[in-house]
Amino acid sequence: MKCNIGKTDRIIRVILGVCVIAVGVYYQSWWGAVGIIPILTAAIGWCPAYVPFGISSCKIKK
């Protein structure tokens, strides 16, 4: 697995994940568990949804 998530993308994913979890807790819904997905992808630095499209937000080091 090659890194395909950059620093800004990771920060956005963590914030989005925390917000989804918070909304799920507020409304007492299990859908808040979906917030774990962006947090995990940010933690490992790889997003499987980017692979088929060849997307990468990582800066290429030369």
ABEGO torsion letter per residue (X at the ends): XBBABBAAAAAAAAAAAAAAAAAAAAAGBAAAAAAAAAAAAAAAGBBAAAAAAGBBABBBBX
